[in-house]
């Protein structure tokens, strides 16, 4: 039998670069602080943990297929129509639904140069062509995005706040983008980090109410501390939700996931505490990096993007952090080879990161 398979993948599949997650280990060290995946250092709320314990007794039962309890909780907290909410295995799956349903061979999907690395993967998996638009000093350029629109454009992916930049598009610009896009192009506002930007941001929901072609997505992986369970959701006009539900597998979320997410959503006091603590130490870390000569844009997420003189310096600093048991994220794959993305951890983690980078910069300057 020949070793050469005659089964061929669909066009575009082999052009997909495999997603690489943030590192979690350092060779030779047992104790490390992981600041590479933008996880909530405080984890989920106690109410979510309790819900998981209770739900464990129902693991032999199939979950409900309509996610009614979770959608109702999201609707109550955010003042949204539950019938216009779709839930997925992380917000990634909701993004996948959108690409699968609304883009295909011969179509184009727009994304910005430092956008989430899953966008080109989802685009190529649907058979469409990714179109990358330049940003302006690590910020989304609305005019460049609109200039990239052609008759083939079907989707526009927008990470806001950006990952890995942490920058945020001003509300006036976001509204202008939504208003200027043709009605046959779906604008996807990926708000995985939106809760860290403030408790009053809801323009993504308002746009989904005002326009027929806007999908807002959010996740339980970040501020809710449920990254290990993979739960996300999207909000859009009902006709779009109806289409996407046709490709969603009926049992895509387990009883454990549904119970944890509903309890987490209803515990907004935990969210508020996490938001406040993140804002405090994010500002502190940004200032600490600036004071030691490391460039750092104002972040609206739960991480900061540290900019160094060149790629060699960024990589050397990453190695210095590893030697101290601190794991951050190199982001050359995002087109930022001279940068390191650093999750905002708790106070000891932030102080330790600033100390190690300060020592590295001092030694680098003295060399």
C-alpha positions as CSV (number, residue, x, y, z in Angstrom):
1,X,0.0,0.0,0.0
2,X,1.3,3.4,-0.9
3,X,2.3,5.8,1.9
4,X,1.1,8.7,-0.3
5,X,-2.6,9.4,0.5
6,X,-4.9,10.3,-2.4
7,X,-7.2,12.2,0.0
8,X,-6.6,15.9,-0.6
9,X,-7.6,18.7,1.7
10,X,-9.8,21.6,0.6
11,X,-8.0,24.5,-1.0
12,X,-6.6,26.9,1.5
13,X,-6.4,24.4,4.4
14,X,-2.6,23.7,4.0
15,X,-2.0,27.5,4.0
16,X,-3.2,27.7,7.6
17,X,-0.4,28.3,10.1
18,X,-1.1,26.3,13.3
19,X,-2.2,28.4,16.3
20,X,0.5,28.6,19.0
21,X,-0.7,29.2,22.5
22,X,1.2,31.0,25.3
23,X,3.9,29.0,26.9
24,X,3.2,27.5,30.3
25,X,6.5,25.9,31.3
26,X,10.2,26.8,31.6
27,X,12.7,24.0,31.2
28,X,14.4,23.2,34.5
29,X,12.0,25.2,36.7
30,X,9.2,23.8,38.7
31,X,7.8,27.1,40.0
32,X,6.8,29.6,37.3
33,X,4.4,32.5,37.0
34,X,2.5,32.3,33.8
35,X,1.8,35.7,32.3
36,X,1.6,34.6,28.7
37,X,-2.1,33.8,28.1
38,X,-4.0,36.8,29.6
39,X,-5.7,34.7,32.2
40,X,-7.4,36.2,35.3
41,X,-4.9,35.7,38.2
42,X,-7.9,35.5,40.6
43,X,-9.7,32.8,38.7
44,X,-13.5,32.4,38.6
45,X,-15.9,33.5,41.2
46,X,-16.7,31.3,44.2
47,X,-20.3,31.0,42.9
48,X,-19.0,29.6,39.6
49,X,-16.9,27.0,41.4
50,X,-19.9,26.0,43.5
51,X,-22.0,25.7,40.4
52,X,-19.5,23.4,38.9
53,X,-19.5,21.2,42.0
54,X,-23.3,20.9,41.8
55,X,-23.3,20.3,38.1
56,X,-20.8,17.5,38.4
57,X,-23.7,15.3,39.7
58,X,-25.4,15.7,36.3
59,X,-22.5,14.7,34.1
60,X,-24.3,11.6,32.9
61,X,-27.1,13.8,31.5
62,X,-27.1,15.5,28.1
63,X,-27.1,19.3,28.4
64,X,-30.0,21.3,27.0
65,X,-29.5,22.3,23.4
66,X,-30.9,25.8,23.5
67,X,-28.7,27.3,26.3
68,X,-31.8,29.0,27.6
69,X,-30.6,29.5,31.2
70,X,-27.3,31.0,30.2
71,X,-28.8,33.2,27.5
72,X,-31.4,34.5,30.0
73,X,-28.6,35.3,32.5
74,X,-26.6,37.2,29.9
75,X,-29.7,39.0,28.7
76,X,-30.6,40.1,32.3
77,X,-27.2,41.4,33.1
78,X,-26.6,43.3,29.9
79,X,-30.2,44.2,29.0
80,X,-30.2,42.2,25.8
81,X,-32.8,40.0,24.1
82,X,-31.9,36.4,24.9
83,X,-33.3,35.3,21.5
84,X,-30.5,37.3,19.8
85,X,-27.7,35.5,21.8
86,X,-25.7,32.5,20.6
87,X,-23.3,30.5,22.8
88,X,-20.2,28.7,21.7
89,X,-17.1,26.8,22.8
90,X,-15.3,30.1,23.6
91,X,-16.0,33.1,21.5
92,X,-13.7,31.4,18.9
93,X,-16.5,29.1,18.0
94,X,-18.9,31.9,17.5
95,X,-16.3,33.5,15.2
96,X,-16.1,30.2,13.4
97,X,-19.9,30.1,13.0
98,X,-19.8,33.5,11.3
99,X,-16.9,32.6,8.9
100,X,-18.5,29.3,8.0
101,X,-21.9,30.8,7.4
102,X,-21.1,34.1,5.7
103,X,-17.8,33.6,3.8
104,X,-16.6,31.0,1.3
105,X,-14.4,30.4,-1.8
106,X,-13.9,33.6,-3.8
107,X,-14.8,35.8,-0.9
108,X,-12.5,38.1,1.1
109,X,-12.3,38.7,4.8
110,X,-10.7,41.9,6.2
111,X,-8.6,41.9,9.4
112,X,-6.0,44.4,10.7
113,X,-2.3,43.6,10.8
114,X,-2.1,43.0,14.5
115,X,-5.5,41.3,14.9
116,X,-6.2,38.0,16.7
117,X,-4.2,35.2,14.9
118,X,-7.4,33.0,14.7
119,X,-8.9,35.3,12.0
120,X,-6.8,34.1,9.1
121,X,-7.2,30.5,10.3
122,X,-11.0,30.8,10.3
123,X,-11.0,32.6,7.0
124,X,-9.0,29.9,5.2
125,X,-10.9,27.1,6.8
126,X,-14.0,28.6,5.2
127,X,-12.2,28.8,1.8
128,X,-12.1,32.6,1.8
129,X,-9.1,34.9,1.4
130,X,-7.7,36.9,4.3
131,X,-7.0,40.6,3.6
132,X,-4.7,42.2,6.1
133,X,-4.9,46.0,6.6
134,X,-2.1,48.1,8.1
135,X,-2.7,49.7,11.5
136,X,-1.5,53.1,12.5
137,X,1.0,52.9,15.4
138,X,-0.6,49.7,16.6
139,X,-4.1,51.2,16.4
140,X,-6.9,50.2,14.0
141,X,-7.1,52.6,11.0
142,X,-10.7,52.9,10.0
143,X,-10.0,54.6,6.7
144,X,-7.5,51.9,5.6
145,X,-10.0,49.3,6.6
146,X,-12.8,50.9,4.5
147,X,-10.4,51.4,1.6
148,X,-9.7,47.6,1.6
149,X,-13.4,46.8,1.0
150,X,-14.2,45.3,-2.5
151,X,-17.1,43.6,-4.0
152,X,-15.7,40.4,-2.7
153,X,-15.6,41.4,0.9
154,X,-18.0,39.5,3.2
155,X,-16.6,39.9,6.7
156,X,-14.6,42.4,8.7
157,X,-12.9,41.2,11.9
158,X,-12.2,43.8,14.6
159,X,-10.5,43.1,17.9
160,X,-11.4,45.8,20.3
161,X,-9.5,46.2,22.6
162,X,-6.8,44.9,20.4
163,X,-4.9,41.7,21.0
164,X,-1.9,41.9,21.4
165,X,-1.8,45.7,21.3
166,X,-4.2,46.5,24.0
167,X,-5.2,49.7,22.2
168,X,-8.9,50.6,21.7
169,X,-10.7,52.2,18.8
170,X,-12.5,55.4,19.9
171,X,-16.2,55.0,19.9
172,X,-16.7,57.7,17.2
173,X,-14.4,55.7,14.9
174,X,-16.1,52.4,15.7
175,X,-19.5,53.9,14.9
176,X,-18.2,55.5,11.7
177,X,-16.9,52.1,10.6
178,X,-20.3,50.4,11.2
179,X,-22.1,53.2,9.4
180,X,-19.8,53.1,6.3
181,X,-19.7,49.4,5.7
182,X,-22.2,48.1,3.1
183,X,-25.1,46.2,4.5
184,X,-23.9,42.9,2.9
185,X,-20.7,42.9,4.9
186,X,-20.7,41.5,8.4
187,X,-18.8,43.6,11.0
188,X,-17.6,41.3,13.8
189,X,-16.7,43.2,17.0
190,X,-14.5,40.7,18.9
191,X,-14.8,42.0,22.5
192,X,-12.9,39.3,24.4
193,X,-11.3,42.1,26.5
194,X,-14.1,44.6,26.5
195,X,-14.9,44.1,30.2
196,X,-11.5,45.3,31.1
197,X,-12.0,48.6,29.3
198,X,-14.7,49.7,31.7
199,X,-18.1,48.7,32.9
200,X,-20.0,51.2,30.8
201,X,-18.9,50.1,27.3
202,X,-21.8,48.7,25.3
203,X,-21.4,50.4,21.9
204,X,-21.0,46.9,20.4
205,X,-24.5,46.0,21.6
206,X,-25.9,49.3,20.4
207,X,-24.5,48.8,17.0
208,X,-25.9,45.3,16.8
209,X,-29.3,46.9,17.6
210,X,-28.9,49.7,15.1
211,X,-27.5,47.7,12.1
212,X,-28.5,44.5,10.4
213,X,-24.8,43.5,9.8
214,X,-23.1,43.7,13.2
215,X,-22.1,40.7,15.4
216,X,-20.7,41.4,18.9
217,X,-18.8,38.5,20.6
218,X,-17.6,38.2,24.2
219,X,-16.0,35.5,26.3
220,X,-16.0,33.9,29.7
221,X,-12.3,33.1,29.3
222,X,-10.8,36.4,30.4
223,X,-12.4,38.5,33.2
224,X,-14.7,35.7,34.3
225,X,-11.7,33.4,34.8
226,X,-13.2,30.4,32.9
227,X,-10.6,29.9,30.2
228,X,-10.2,26.2,31.1
229,X,-13.9,25.6,30.3
230,X,-14.1,27.4,27.0
231,X,-17.4,29.4,26.8
232,X,-18.2,32.4,24.7
233,X,-21.2,34.1,23.2
234,X,-22.4,36.5,20.5
235,X,-25.1,39.1,20.1
236,X,-26.5,40.0,16.7
237,X,-29.8,40.6,14.9
238,X,-32.1,37.6,15.0
239,X,-31.7,36.7,11.3
240,X,-27.9,36.3,11.7
241,X,-28.4,34.2,14.9
242,X,-30.8,32.0,13.2
243,X,-28.3,31.3,10.4
244,X,-25.5,30.5,12.8
245,X,-27.5,28.3,14.9
246,X,-28.0,26.0,11.9
247,X,-24.3,25.1,12.0
248,X,-23.9,25.0,15.7
249,X,-23.7,21.5,17.1
250,X,-26.7,21.0,19.5
251,X,-24.6,19.8,22.4
252,X,-21.6,22.1,22.0
253,X,-21.7,23.2,25.6
254,X,-21.7,20.7,28.5
255,X,-23.7,20.9,31.7
256,X,-20.6,21.9,33.6
257,X,-19.9,24.8,31.1
258,X,-23.4,26.0,31.2
259,X,-23.7,26.0,35.0
260,X,-20.4,27.7,35.5
261,X,-21.0,30.4,33.0
262,X,-24.5,31.2,34.2
263,X,-23.3,31.5,37.8
264,X,-20.3,33.6,36.7
265,X,-22.4,36.0,34.7
266,X,-24.7,36.6,37.6
267,X,-21.8,37.3,40.0
268,X,-21.0,40.8,38.7
269,X,-19.4,41.8,42.0
270,X,-16.6,39.4,41.3
271,X,-16.2,41.0,37.8
272,X,-16.1,44.5,39.3
273,X,-13.4,43.5,41.7
274,X,-11.3,41.9,39.0
275,X,-11.8,44.9,36.7
276,X,-10.7,47.4,39.4
277,X,-7.7,45.4,40.4
278,X,-6.6,44.9,36.8
279,X,-7.0,48.6,36.1
280,X,-4.8,49.5,39.1
281,X,-2.0,47.2,38.3
282,X,-2.2,47.7,34.6
283,X,-1.6,51.4,35.1
284,X,1.2,50.7,37.6
285,X,2.9,48.3,35.2
286,X,2.6,50.7,32.2
287,X,4.2,53.4,34.3
288,X,6.9,51.2,35.6
289,X,7.9,50.1,32.1
290,X,7.9,53.6,30.8
291,X,10.1,54.8,33.7
292,X,12.8,52.2,32.8
293,X,12.7,53.2,29.1
294,X,10.5,50.5,27.7
295,X,7.8,51.7,25.3
296,X,4.2,50.9,26.4
297,X,1.0,52.0,24.8
298,X,-2.0,52.7,27.0
299,X,-3.7,49.4,27.4
300,X,-7.5,48.8,27.8
301,X,-7.1,45.1,28.3
302,X,-5.6,42.8,30.9
303,X,-2.1,42.9,29.5
304,X,0.5,45.4,28.4
305,X,2.6,45.4,25.2
306,X,6.2,46.1,26.1
307,X,8.2,47.6,23.1
308,X,12.0,47.2,22.9
309,X,14.5,48.7,20.5
310,X,14.6,45.5,18.3
311,X,13.8,41.8,18.2
312,X,17.1,40.8,19.7
313,X,16.5,42.9,22.7
314,X,13.0,41.6,23.2
315,X,14.1,38.0,22.9
316,X,16.9,38.6,25.4
317,X,14.5,40.2,27.8
318,X,12.2,37.2,27.4
319,X,15.1,34.9,28.3
320,X,15.9,37.0,31.4
321,X,12.3,36.7,32.5
322,X,12.3,33.0,32.0
323,X,15.5,32.6,34.1
324,X,13.5,34.2,36.9
325,X,10.5,31.9,36.3
326,X,8.3,34.5,34.6
327,X,6.6,33.5,31.3
328,X,5.4,36.2,29.0
329,X,4.5,36.1,25.3
330,X,6.6,36.8,22.3
331,X,4.5,38.3,19.6
332,X,6.6,38.1,16.4
333,X,3.8,36.0,14.9
334,X,1.5,39.1,15.2
335,X,4.0,41.3,13.3
336,X,5.5,42.7,16.5
337,X,8.9,41.0,16.7
338,X,10.4,43.8,19.0
339,X,7.6,43.4,21.6
340,X,6.5,41.2,24.5
341,X,2.9,40.8,25.7
342,X,2.7,40.7,29.5
343,X,-0.4,39.7,31.3
344,X,-1.3,41.9,34.2
345,X,-1.1,39.6,37.2
346,X,-1.5,40.2,40.9
347,X,0.6,42.7,42.7
348,X,3.6,40.4,43.5
349,X,3.7,39.3,39.8
350,X,3.6,42.9,38.5
351,X,6.3,44.1,40.8
352,X,8.5,41.1,40.0
353,X,8.1,41.6,36.2
354,X,9.0,45.3,36.5
355,X,12.0,44.5,38.7
356,X,13.4,41.8,36.3
357,X,12.9,44.0,33.2
358,X,14.4,47.0,35.0
359,X,17.5,44.9,36.0
360,X,17.8,43.7,32.4
361,X,17.6,47.2,30.9
362,X,20.2,48.4,33.4
363,X,22.6,45.6,32.6
364,X,21.9,46.1,28.9
365,X,22.8,49.8,29.1
366,X,25.9,49.1,31.1
367,X,27.2,46.5,28.7
